[in-house]
């Protein structure tokens, strides 16, 4: 499908946006999200629900109750297979992703439009994500670990593209993990397609539970596009309620961060490998530092969880090759009819510098 033409600065409007919700067997949370999307001050061109390898027809039946919401089934299990399906199904200039267990503010679409209208060089907009509730033990633990929040200060990357980011200079690999999350993330579709879409080996469940959002942010920055974190783009995420679920999410995020960084180091241009490798080394050392701090009562997470996080982060060094093999296996298993005609796996690298 041909990408829509880019709008000049200041002229982007709601018809240039498709909202994409990637979901699997969570109709109750999905219904709550769709209700919040129906209350938008600006209605997008389309709202697309991508049902990823569902085990029931509950999601399809739910979507039928919402006029104007389109249902698509993606058979290959994996969040980034679903994200890429949304890119292919859309013909809008911007595809705005939101998790099915989140809700969004009434001006969520409008605020994202405002960001992309600032410049045709902006490739990604992320937004502020707070906890939907703090009433559960799991939510409190996840927020203590950092949650999805990125604060109230706007960030415009790379440095020099907009307001100067606060703090010391960071490599692009570091910014990719500190400028937002896939819970609430919009991409300029043409740029995302030129990069090969989301890396389908990431966000693969137990093997590699995350990384696709940070990887897209990093590749956008490496390709010379701009990324904006805009706190006015507000959403609220329902964290896992039980402590065990929150612990598994924290451990999974640590493993996925390291796995994604190993990819960055492997495929980055030679000039930028050293800073990416340095940041990878820091992320491996960070849970050890936190464990030491905990011994002095200066970290909110329990020592037992931090000790497990040390192990999971080191496990991440081998997780990406495993996930690549699993992604290839799933493509063969679930696309047996005409794999050659399907879009291939997204590029794992970026253009080499001239």
C-alpha positions in Angstrom: 0.0 0.0 0.0 1.4 3.4 -1.0 2.2 5.8 1.9 0.2 9.0 2.1 2.0 12.2 1.1 3.6 14.2 3.8 1.8 17.3 4.9 3.7 20.6 5.2 4.3 21.9 8.7 1.2 23.2 10.5 -1.4 21.5 8.2 -1.6 18.0 9.7 -5.1 17.1 10.8 -7.1 14.1 12.3 -7.6 12.5 8.9 -3.9 11.9 8.7 -3.9 9.5 11.8 -4.8 5.9 12.2 -5.1 4.6 15.8 -3.9 1.0 16.0 -4.6 -1.3 19.0 -2.7 -4.6 19.0 -4.5 -7.0 21.3 -4.9 -10.7 22.2 -7.8 -12.1 24.3 -8.4 -9.1 26.6 -11.9 -7.9 25.6 -12.6 -6.3 28.9 -9.6 -4.0 28.8 -10.0 -3.4 25.1 -13.6 -2.3 25.6 -12.5 0.3 28.2 -9.8 1.6 25.8 -12.2 1.8 22.8 -14.6 3.8 25.0 -11.9 6.3 25.7 -11.1 6.5 22.0 -14.7 7.2 21.1 -14.5 10.4 23.3 -11.6 12.0 21.4 -11.8 15.7 20.7 -10.5 14.9 17.2 -11.6 11.6 15.7 -8.8 9.9 13.7 -9.2 8.8 10.2 -9.5 5.2 11.3 -9.3 3.0 14.4 -7.8 -0.4 13.7 -7.9 -3.3 16.1 -5.3 -6.0 15.2 -6.2 -9.3 16.9 -2.9 -11.1 17.4 -3.3 -14.9 17.2 -6.6 -15.0 19.2 -7.9 -18.1 20.9 -11.5 -17.0 20.8 -13.8 -14.7 18.8 -14.5 -12.4 21.7 -12.4 -9.5 20.4 -14.0 -9.7 17.0 -17.5 -9.7 18.5 -16.6 -6.7 20.7 -15.3 -4.6 17.8 -18.5 -5.1 15.9 -20.2 -3.1 18.6 -18.1 0.0 17.9 -19.1 1.7 14.6 -16.1 2.8 12.6 -13.7 0.5 14.3 -12.0 -1.9 11.9 -11.0 -5.5 12.9 -8.0 -7.3 11.4 -6.7 -10.7 12.5 -2.9 -11.3 12.4 -2.2 -15.0 12.7 1.5 -14.8 13.6 1.9 -14.5 17.3 4.1 -11.6 18.4 3.4 -8.0 19.2 5.6 -6.6 16.4 4.0 -8.8 13.8 0.7 -7.1 14.9 2.4 -3.7 14.8 3.7 -4.3 11.3 0.3 -5.5 10.2 -1.2 -2.2 11.3 1.5 -0.3 9.2 0.5 -2.3 6.2 -3.2 -1.9 6.7 -3.1 1.8 7.2 -2.9 4.5 4.5 -2.6 7.4 7.0 0.5 9.5 7.4 0.7 8.7 11.1 0.0 5.4 12.9 -0.6 5.9 16.7 -0.3 2.8 18.8 -1.8 2.4 22.2 -1.9 -0.8 24.4 -5.2 -2.5 25.0 -4.8 -2.3 28.8 -4.5 1.5 28.7 -6.9 4.4 28.5 -6.2 7.7 26.8 -7.0 11.3 27.5 -9.8 13.0 25.4 -7.2 15.1 23.6 -4.7 12.2 23.0 -5.1 12.2 19.2 -5.3 16.0 19.1 -2.1 16.4 21.1 -0.2 13.9 18.9 -1.4 15.8 15.8 0.0 19.0 17.2 3.4 17.4 17.6 3.7 15.9 14.1 2.4 19.2 12.6 5.5 21.0 14.0 7.9 19.5 11.4 7.9 16.8 8.7 11.2 15.6 10.2 9.5 14.3 13.3 9.3 10.5 13.0 8.0 9.4 16.4 5.9 11.0 19.2 5.7 9.4 22.6 3.5 10.5 25.5 3.3 10.5 29.3 2.0 7.2 30.7 0.9 7.1 34.4 -0.5 4.2 36.4 -4.2 3.7 36.0 -4.5 2.8 39.6 -2.1 2.5 42.5 -4.4 0.4 44.6 -2.7 -3.0 43.9 0.6 -4.3 45.2 1.8 -5.1 41.7 1.1 -1.5 40.5 3.0 0.0 43.4 6.0 -2.3 42.8 6.1 -1.6 39.1 5.9 2.2 39.7 8.7 1.9 42.3 10.8 0.3 39.6 10.2 3.3 37.3 7.0 2.4 35.6 6.4 3.9 32.2 6.5 7.5 33.3 9.1 9.9 31.7 8.2 13.1 33.6 6.6 16.4 32.8 9.4 17.9 30.7 9.2 17.8 26.9 12.1 16.2 25.0 12.9 16.9 21.4 15.7 14.6 20.0 18.3 14.5 18.7 19.9 17.3 20.8 19.8 20.4 18.8 16.5 19.6 17.0 14.5 21.4 19.7 14.9 22.2 23.4 18.2 20.8 24.8 17.6 17.6 26.7 18.3 17.9 30.4 21.3 16.3 32.1 24.6 15.1 30.7 25.0 14.1 27.0 23.8 10.6 26.3 24.3 8.2 23.3 21.3 7.6 21.1 21.0 4.1 22.5 20.4 5.6 26.0 17.8 8.1 24.7 15.9 5.2 23.0 15.2 3.8 26.5 14.4 7.1 28.2 12.1 8.9 25.9 8.8 7.0 26.1 7.2 3.5 25.8 5.2 1.6 23.3 2.1 1.9 25.5 1.5 5.3 23.8 3.6 5.8 20.7 3.0 7.2 17.2 5.2 6.8 14.1 5.2 8.6 10.8 4.3 5.7 8.7 6.5 6.4 5.7 9.6 6.6 7.9 8.7 3.4 9.7 8.2 1.5 6.5 11.5 2.8 5.1 13.2 1.3 8.2 11.6 -2.0 7.6 8.9 -1.7 10.3 9.2 -3.0 13.8 11.7 -5.8 14.4 9.5 -8.9 14.7 12.1 -10.8 16.8 11.4 -8.4 19.7 8.4 -8.5 21.9 8.2 -12.3 21.6 6.7 -13.1 24.9 8.6 -15.2 27.4 11.7 -15.5 25.2 12.1 -11.7 24.7 9.3 -9.7 26.4 9.9 -6.2 25.0 12.3 -4.0 23.0 10.3 -3.3 19.9 9.4 0.3 20.9 13.0 1.2 22.0 14.4 -0.4 18.9 12.1 1.7 16.7 13.1 4.9 18.6 16.8 4.1 18.2 16.5 3.4 14.5 14.5 6.6 13.9 17.2 8.6 15.6 20.0 6.8 13.8 18.3 7.4 10.5 18.3 11.2 11.2 14.6 11.6 12.1 13.4 13.4 15.1 11.7 12.0 18.2 9.5 14.0 20.6 8.4 13.1 24.0 5.3 15.2 24.7 3.8 15.0 28.2 0.6 16.5 27.0 -0.1 13.3 25.2 -1.5 11.5 28.2 -2.4 7.8 28.8 -2.9 5.6 31.8 -1.8 2.0 31.9 -3.3 -0.8 34.0 -0.2 -2.4 35.6 -0.3 -6.1 36.6 -2.1 -6.3 39.9 -0.3 -9.1 41.6 3.2 -8.9 43.0 4.4 -11.9 41.0 3.2 -10.5 37.8 4.9 -7.2 38.4 8.1 -8.9 39.3 8.0 -10.9 36.1 7.4 -7.7 34.1 10.4 -6.0 35.8 12.7 -9.0 35.1 11.4 -9.2 31.5 12.0 -5.6 30.8 15.6 -5.9 32.2 16.3 -8.9 29.9 14.7 -7.2 26.9 16.7 -4.0 27.4 20.0 -5.9 27.4 18.9 -8.0 24.4 17.9 -5.0 22.4 21.2 -3.3 23.2 23.2 -6.3 22.0 21.4 -5.8 18.7 22.3 -2.1 18.7 26.0 -2.9 19.2 26.0 -5.5 16.5 24.4 -3.4 13.8 25.3 0.2 14.6 27.8 2.0 12.3 31.4 1.5 13.6 31.6 5.1 14.8 28.7 4.6 17.1 29.4 1.1 18.4 31.6 2.3 21.3 28.9 4.5 23.0 26.3 1.8 22.4 28.6 -0.8 24.0 29.4 1.5 26.9 25.7 1.9 27.6 25.2 -1.9 27.3 27.9 -2.4 29.9 26.2 0.1 32.2 22.8 -1.6 31.9 24.5 -4.9 32.8 26.2 -3.2 35.9 23.2 -1.2 36.9 21.2 -3.9 38.8 24.4 -4.8 40.7 24.8 -1.2 41.7 21.2 -1.1 42.7 21.6 -4.3 44.8 24.5 -2.7 46.6 22.5 0.5 47.2 19.6 -1.7 48.5 21.9 -3.0 51.2 22.1 0.5 52.5 18.3 1.0 52.2 18.6 3.3 49.1 16.7 1.3 46.5 12.9 0.7 46.5 13.1 -2.8 45.2 13.7 -5.8 47.5 17.2 -7.3 47.4 15.8 -10.7 46.3 14.2 -9.2 43.2 17.3 -7.1 42.4 19.5 -10.3 42.6 17.2 -12.0 40.1 17.4 -8.9 37.9 21.1 -9.2 37.8 20.8 -12.8 36.4 18.0 -11.8 33.9 20.0 -8.9 32.5 22.9 -11.2 31.8 20.6 -13.7 30.2 19.6 -10.9 27.8 23.0 -11.2 26.1 21.8 -14.4 24.4 18.1 -13.6 24.1 18.1 -11.8 20.7 19.6 -14.7 18.6 17.1 -17.0 20.2 14.2 -14.7 19.4 15.4 -14.3 15.8 15.1 -18.1 15.4 11.7 -18.2 17.0 10.4 -15.3 14.8 11.6 -17.2 11.7 9.9 -20.4 12.9 6.6 -18.6 13.5 6.7 -17.1 10.0 7.1 -20.6 8.5 4.5 -22.1 10.8 1.8 -19.5 10.4 2.4 -18.2 6.9 2.7 -21.5 5.0 0.7 -20.5 1.9 2.9 -17.8 0.3 5.6 -16.7 2.6 7.6 -15.2 -0.3 4.8 -12.7 -1.0 4.6 -11.4 2.5 6.8 -8.5 3.7 10.0 -9.9 5.0 11.5 -9.4 8.4 12.3 -5.8 9.1 15.8 -4.6 8.6 18.0 -5.3 11.7 20.4 -2.6 10.8 20.5 1.0 9.7 22.1 2.6 6.7 25.9 2.8 7.0 27.3 6.2 7.2 28.8 7.6 4.0 
